[in-house]
Amino acid sequence: MYVYDFFKSLSLLRKEKMPDINEIPNEEVFIFGSYPIEELDNYPIELSSQNKNYLIYCKLDNIIDLKSFPIDKYLDYIKRLDSENIDLNLYEPIMLESTLMEAILLLDLISSLEENPFFDAVFNIPLSYLDEFLDSHTCEYIEVNERFMGIELIKDIYFSQILYFIKKYVKVKFCTKQEEIVNPISYEEFSSLIRVKINEYQKLDPFKAPISTYTGIENVEYDNLIYQVELLGERQLDKRRKLS
């Protein structure tokens, strides 16, 4: 029952552990960026708390009136996500490759659900748009622009949540114990690897056949999971159609 153990392990994707990104100003505002407090001494800004880092913005109706929003709790959350270590040397390459594929394809499928019953973090950006979302200020996928407004802090949270999800899937599937992790991969290396793998897997249509068709490794529990998530998505779509 590793699938159950996996979903149970995603504590940092549940609302009691996540700061609320909806509190971040993103309507009728112009965002200047995130800054440590020592860089703000020469600007007429009223700092709103004792935080060390702030998002600096202004209202569109008065762009010279600078405002601040404390972001230490968001940066701390990112740090907790990124501190989930993983040592890829522990796994056979073929098993690791197939497991990364499983994790990424599962994430992509969950991101297509209208309602996600598995955890509270919102993954609603199709992975085919991930590079554009991370590297550009705008994106053809309109919901991205409406939700993120070019705020790099929220992009960082979103991508760190993705990496955390994938790390947890790999570690739980292989029953990895913390004391086994000797040479954890760096954030930079792992994030680069995952972006490459996401782009590779975009060329596949894996939900038309068992996962072993693509990986060469049978995983009946995973196939059953994918079937049920797909069925859940179809039911959600049917429900919306009936209400419209």
Helices and strands as residue ranges (DSSP letters): H 2-9, G 11-13, G 21-23, E 29-36, G 37-39, E 53-59, E 62-70, H 72-82, G 88-90, H 93-111, G 127-129, H 130-135, H 142-148, H 152-173, G 178-180, H 187-201, G 206-208, H 212-215, H 220-243
